[in-house]
Amino acid sequence: MKKLNLLLILISVAMYVTAQEPVSDLPVTRKNSVKFLPVNLSLNSIAFEYERMISTKNSLTLGIGIPTNSSFTKKSIFDTMDPADMPYNDKLGIFSVRAAFRHYAGKSGLPKGFYISPYLKYQDIKVNATISATDDNDNSYENKIEMKVNTMNLGFQLGYQFLIGKRVNIDFYFFGLEAGMANIDGNSTPDNPSYVNSVASDVQNFVDDMPTFVGDKIKVSKTTTSVLLKGTSIPYPFYRGGISLGIAF
């Protein structure tokens, strides 16, 4: 929550700066853009961005992603899995807020051309699923998994934005790198408490197989009914790329 509050403060400052900027001398009146990011649909998020030109070469961007909380196993990456191993009753939702500054190479005053854009992003990810499992004696049981992940990321983006007829935005953000810190809070609950020790062992083995800089940040514990997973300040890199479509006004 503290990280989200920090991001909201930064966004408020950015919006205040925008309001104080003397933009009336720009050569055109289309200084605003509202855009839709279709790539985010694959991440179970409906994402939009608002961009405001604050000078002939610079703009501020505010983006928000709204979680759909829908199934993730229907994605193509799961096509090769054995149906017996497929999670079910699964839901994934990603909420995100991204604040960015853009510097365009041109001086048109329009939101178009090649740009570089540093940004700050907050994400809140929630995953739920049920997995069927078997013990050493081939007895089957169900394991319910709940996971929450929140991240704070810093990054930069290279891209090129077209403006068709000075109204339609097509924004290719083709190269973006970001680094951040993730906090993880999860639990795994078998329908039969007698399997808690077995699940805890499997989860610990999975964590031990992770790279050291990740695994050392994650702690596995258990209660009489559930296995708990908790990780704080886990560093990770991420690549960002895609396309957005919008309207300038």
N, C-alpha and C positions, 0 to 999 in steps of 0.2 A: 504494500500500500504506500509506503514512503517513496518508493521509486516511481509509482504512478503519479503521486502528488508532485514530485519533482518535474516530471514530464509535463503535467498540466500547467505548472508555473512557467516553464520555458515556453510553452505554447502561448500562454497569456501575454508574456513579454513580447514574443514575436508578433502577435496580433496588434499589440499597442504600438510597436515600432512601425508596423504597416500603416496604422491609422495616422501616425504623425508624419509619414513620408510625403513630401509634396509631389504627388504623381500627376497633378493636373497639367503639367507641362509636357507630358508624354505625347508623341505625335499621333497616337491612335487612342480610341476609347475602349478597345477590347483588352482590358487588363486582367480579366477574370476568366478562369476555366474551371469547369466541373467535369470530372473524368471517372469512368468506370474501369476497373481492372479485372478482366475476365480470367486471367491466369489464377487468381486467388480462389476461384470456384473449385479448383482441384484440391485446395487445402481446406475445403468446407468453410469458406469465409466469403461473404459478399463485401467487396471493398470499393470505396470511393475516395477521390482526392479533390481537394479544392486548391487551386493555385492563384496567387495574386501577384501581378507585376508591381514592384515597388520602385523601379527605375528602368532605364532603357536596356539594362543588361541583367538585372537581378530580380528574383521573385522569391516568395515564401510559399511553401506547400504544406497543407495539413491533410493527412489521410486517416481513414478509419476503416477497420475491418469488422464486420458483424458476423458472429458465428452462426452456422446453419444447424449445428448439432445433428448431423445426419451420418449415415453409415460410411465407413472408410474402407471396408473390405470389398466393396464393389469396384474399387480402383483397379486398373489393369495390372498393377504390380503384384496383385494377389492371384492372378489367373493361373499361375503355375503351382500353387499350393494344393496339397491333398485336401479335398473337401472335409475330411475327418479332422484336419488340423485347423480349419478356418475358425476364427473368432466369430461369434454371433451376438445378437442383442448389442451391437456395437454402435457407438456414437463418438464423433469427433467434432469439436468446435474450437475455432481460434478467433479470439478478439485481439485487435491490434490498434495502436495509435502511433502515427509516424509524423514527426515534424522535420521539415527539410528546408534548407536554403539552396537556391539555384543560381548559378552564374552562367549566363549565356555568352557565347563567343561573339554574337552579332550585336548590333545597336539599334534594332528596329523598334524596340519598345513592345513588340508582340511576343507572346509565349511560343517562340519557335527557334529552331536551330540547334546546334551542338551545345551541350551544357555539362557542367560538373556540379554535383550536388552532395554535400555532406548532410548527414541526417542522424536523428536519434529516434529509436523505435522501442515501444513497449509491447509485449505480447502476453496473453493469458491463454493457455491451451488446456483443454479438458478432454480426457479420453475415458470411455467406459466400454467394457467388453466382457464376454463370458467365453471361457475356453474349456473344452472337454479334454480330460487327461486320464491316464491310466497309471496304476502303481505297478510294482514289480510282479504282482500276481494277476495282472490284467484286469483288476477291478477298476471300473470307471467312476469318475467323479467330475463335478463341475467346479471351475475356479473363476470367481468374479473378480475382475480387475478394475480399479479406479485410479486414475492418475491426473494430477494437476501440475502444470509447469508454467512458471512465469519467467520472462526474460527481459533484460534491458540491454539494448544493442546500440553501438555506435558504428557508423559506416559511411561510405561514399559511393556515389553512383555516377556513371557516365552514360549519356544517352543523347538521342536526337529526336526533337519534336517537330513534326510537320503541322502546318496549319493550312488546310484546304479551304479555299474561298474565304480565308480569314475568319472562319466560323468553326470548322471541324478539326479537333485535335487528334492526331495519331502520334502517340509517344512511345518510342522504342527505348526502354532502359536496358541496354544490352550488356552492361558490365558493372556489377556492383559487388563490393566486398564489405562484410561487416563482421564485427567481433563483439561478443557479449558474455554476460554471466546469466546462468540459469539456476533457478531453484526448483527442486522436484519434491513432491509430496504424494506418495502413492500407497495403496494397500492391495493385497491379494488375499481373497477370502474363499477357501474351499467350502463346499456345501457340507462336508463332514470334517469337524475339527480335528479328527485323528490324523489328517493329512497335513496339518500345519507344519510339522517338522520337515516333511519331505519337500513341501513347497518352499520353505525357508532355505533349504539346502540348494534347491534348483536356482532360486533367485540369487543367492550368494555366489554360486558358480558363474552365473551370468555376469554379475558385477565384477568378479575377479578376472574375467576374460576381457574386460574393457581396458583401453589404454590407461596407464597409471594416473595421468593427470585428471582423468574423469573418475575412475574407480575409487581413488583415494578420497574423493569428495562425497561419496555415497555410503550411507550407513544402512545396514539391514538389521531389523529387530523383529520380534514377534510377540503376540499376545496368545491367549488360549484359543482364539478363533481366527486371527489374521496375521499375515506377514506385512510388516511396515517397511517402506522404502523412503528414505529422506536424504536429499542432497542439497547443499547450499554453495553458492558462488562457483558453479561449474563453468569453466571457460569453454567456449566453442566458437568456431568460425562458421560463416554462412555465405553462400553466393546468392545474389539477387538479380533476376533478369526477367523480362517480359514485355508486355505491351498494354497500353491503356487507350481508351477511346473516349472522346468528350466533346464538349461544346464551349467555345470561347464567346464571351459577351462583355 
